[in-house]
Amino acid sequence: MAPTSNRPVDWEALVQENENRLYRAALAILGSPQDAEDAVQDAFVKYLEKAPAELKAPNAWLMRVLINGCKSRLRLAWRQVGPIPEELPAPTPEEREELAELWQLPPEERCAIHLFYYEGWSTREISAITGVAEGTVRSRLSRARERLRKLLADTAGG
C-alpha cells in the first residue's frame, strides 16, 4: 500500500523505527496487548491516509495520533483495564509489584509517566503530542509521582 500523498517515504524504516515505542506507549495507556497492537496499526494507517505532505517530525505525529486513538478507545463503554499483561517485561517479582502499582494510575497519568520517563520527552513535547496544556502535563506527572509514592509506601509497609 503506497502513501496517498506525493511525498516519498521509506515505509519500512518508518515502521521499524516507531513500532516498538508506539506499542509500549499504547500498552502503558490501554493495558491490553491486543488493544495496543490495534492502536499502533491504526496510527500507521492514519499516517498513510492523512499525514501532511511536509511533515517534519513523523515520530511526534505518529505518537500524537496514537495517543488520540488510545483516548478514543478508553472512552468506549465496554473498555476496562485488566490485570498487568504477562507480555510486559518484568524479570523480578519486585519489578512486577512496581508495575502493578503503576497500573493502578489513571490512563492519562500512565501516559504522562511513560512519555516523560520511558520516552524521554519534555513536558513541552508531551503537551504538543497530547494536546493538553504544559501545566496539565506537569500536574499529571506530579499527581502520578505522589500516587506512586503512596502506593509503594503502602506496599513496602504493609
C-alpha positions as CSV (number, residue, x, y, z in Angstrom):
1,M,0.0,0.0,0.0
2,A,1.6,3.3,-1.0
3,P,1.1,6.6,0.8
4,T,-1.7,8.7,-0.6
5,S,0.4,11.9,-0.7
6,N,3.2,12.8,-3.1
7,R,6.0,12.6,-0.5
8,P,8.5,9.8,-0.8
9,V,8.5,7.7,2.3
10,D,10.7,4.8,3.4
11,W,7.8,3.0,4.9
12,E,9.8,0.0,6.2
13,A,12.2,2.3,8.0
14,L,9.4,4.4,9.5
15,V,7.6,1.3,10.8
16,Q,10.8,-0.3,12.2
17,E,11.9,3.0,13.9
18,N,8.5,3.6,15.6
19,E,6.7,0.3,16.0
20,N,8.1,-0.7,19.4
21,R,8.0,2.7,21.1
22,L,4.4,3.2,19.9
23,Y,3.4,-0.2,21.1
24,R,5.0,0.4,24.6
25,A,3.2,3.7,24.8
26,A,-0.2,2.2,23.8
27,L,0.3,-0.7,26.2
28,A,1.1,1.7,29.0
29,I,-2.1,3.7,28.3
30,L,-4.5,0.9,27.3
31,G,-3.3,-2.0,29.4
32,S,-4.2,-4.6,26.8
33,P,-1.7,-6.1,24.4
34,Q,-4.4,-6.6,21.8
35,D,-5.7,-3.1,22.1
36,A,-2.2,-1.7,21.9
37,E,-1.5,-3.6,18.7
38,D,-4.7,-2.3,17.2
39,A,-3.9,1.2,18.2
40,V,-0.4,1.0,16.7
41,Q,-1.8,-0.4,13.5
42,D,-4.5,2.4,13.4
43,A,-1.8,5.0,13.8
44,F,0.2,3.7,10.8
45,V,-2.9,3.5,8.7
46,K,-3.7,7.1,9.6
47,Y,-0.2,8.1,8.6
48,L,-0.8,6.6,5.2
49,E,-4.1,8.2,4.8
50,K,-3.7,11.6,6.5
51,A,-0.1,12.7,7.2
52,P,0.7,16.1,5.9
53,A,2.9,16.2,2.8
54,E,5.5,18.4,4.5
55,L,5.7,16.5,7.8
56,K,8.9,17.5,9.6
57,A,8.5,15.2,12.6
58,P,6.8,11.9,11.7
59,N,7.7,10.3,15.0
60,A,5.9,13.0,17.0
61,W,3.0,13.0,14.6
62,L,2.6,9.2,14.9
63,M,2.8,9.4,18.7
64,R,0.1,12.1,18.8
65,V,-2.2,10.1,16.5
66,L,-1.6,7.0,18.7
67,I,-2.4,8.8,21.9
68,N,-5.6,10.3,20.4
69,G,-6.6,6.8,19.3
70,C,-5.9,5.4,22.7
71,K,-8.0,8.2,24.3
72,S,-10.9,7.2,21.9
73,R,-10.5,3.6,22.9
74,L,-10.6,4.4,26.6
75,R,-13.9,6.3,26.1
76,L,-15.6,3.1,24.9
77,A,-18.2,1.9,27.4
78,W,-17.1,-1.8,27.3
79,R,-13.4,-1.0,27.8
80,Q,-11.8,-1.8,31.1
81,V,-8.2,-2.2,32.1
82,G,-7.5,-5.7,33.4
83,P,-4.5,-7.1,35.3
84,I,-0.9,-6.5,34.2
85,P,-0.3,-8.1,30.8
86,E,2.1,-11.1,31.1
87,E,3.9,-9.7,28.0
88,L,5.3,-6.8,30.0
89,P,9.0,-7.5,30.7
90,A,9.4,-7.6,34.5
91,P,12.1,-10.2,35.4
92,T,11.9,-9.9,39.1
93,P,8.9,-10.1,41.5
94,E,9.8,-6.7,42.9
95,E,9.6,-5.1,39.4
96,R,6.3,-6.9,38.8
97,E,4.9,-5.4,42.0
98,E,6.1,-1.9,41.0
99,L,4.3,-2.4,37.6
100,A,1.2,-3.4,39.4
101,E,1.3,-0.1,41.3
102,L,1.9,1.8,38.1
103,W,-1.1,0.0,36.5
104,Q,-3.4,1.5,39.2
105,L,-2.8,5.0,37.9
106,P,-5.4,6.6,35.7
107,P,-4.6,6.3,31.9
108,E,-3.7,10.0,31.5
109,E,-1.2,9.8,34.3
110,R,0.3,6.5,33.0
111,C,0.6,8.2,29.6
112,A,2.4,11.2,31.1
113,I,4.8,8.9,33.1
114,H,5.5,6.8,30.1
115,L,6.3,9.7,27.7
116,F,8.4,11.5,30.3
117,Y,10.4,8.7,31.9
118,Y,10.4,6.0,29.2
119,E,10.4,8.0,26.0
120,G,12.4,10.9,27.5
121,W,10.2,13.7,26.1
122,S,9.9,17.1,27.8
123,T,6.7,18.4,29.3
124,R,6.5,20.9,26.4
125,E,6.8,18.0,23.8
126,I,4.2,15.9,25.8
127,S,1.9,18.9,25.8
128,A,2.2,19.2,22.0
129,I,1.7,15.4,21.5
130,T,-1.3,15.0,23.8
131,G,-3.0,18.3,23.1
132,V,-3.2,19.4,26.7
133,A,-1.6,22.4,28.4
134,E,2.0,22.1,29.6
135,G,0.9,22.8,33.1
136,T,-1.6,19.9,32.9
137,V,1.2,17.6,31.9
138,R,3.3,18.8,34.9
139,S,0.2,18.3,37.2
140,R,-0.4,14.8,35.9
141,L,3.3,13.9,36.4
142,S,3.2,15.3,39.9
143,R,-0.1,13.5,40.8
144,A,1.3,10.3,39.4
145,R,4.5,10.6,41.3
146,E,2.6,11.2,44.6
147,R,0.2,8.3,44.0
148,L,3.1,6.0,43.2
149,R,5.0,7.2,46.4
150,K,1.9,6.3,48.5
151,L,1.2,3.0,46.7
152,L,4.8,1.9,47.0
153,A,4.9,3.0,50.7
154,D,1.7,1.1,51.4
155,T,3.2,-2.0,49.7
156,A,6.5,-1.7,51.5
157,G,4.9,-1.0,54.9
158,G,2.1,-3.5,54.7
